[in-house]
Amino acid sequence: MAIIIKIPEELNRYQRLLLESAFINVNGLYLATLVYKDKNERIKEKLRESLINSFFVNYENKKKELSPLYNLEESSLSEAQLIELENFSKIHYILTHLEKILYHYESDENRITVSESSLLEAEKYGFERIWYTDPVVLIRKDIIRIEDYKKQDFTLDSFYNLLKTNVYTDSNGNLLVEDDL
């Protein structure tokens, strides 16, 4: 679920709530959102989600398979095992920088650099090079405060309604966004 912004300075930008980042304190409700360059960037992200999850599962399975080797003395490992551990460790760099690899903020001129050997190793576990070469383009991440939050369920729908009525409504009560699943 997301909304498409219809105000001139943000026309056709796509905004998605990050439910896991919402919180309440004495000053109100805070909603975190991602603003995408356009709807195509969100579609790109959605198409990649299951593939990225598969990559994580494959990585975790291999990590479990290799975990007994990490407890052994290096001298007791075969050359093939040492090479496998060294190659597998190359994926760690990708995982620690995954958000910067998968997403690129339009205003950020610096891109993270990943070695060819790390990309090749990660591809063995389902990582797709296009995630690195063509990341999802974001405009920004916002934290929006809703002051007159009335206690209600923490649901995605209720948060989207609060966002629409408190941030994207003109003085006549007209919505300046449209829903998009």
Beta strands, then each sheet from edge to edge (+ up, - down):
strand 1: 2-5
strand 2: 14-17
strand 3: 23-25
strand 4: 28-36
strand 5: 103-105
strand 6: 136-146
strand 7: 177-180
sheet 1: 3+ 4- 2+ 1- 7+
sheet 2: 3+ 4- 6+ 5+
end
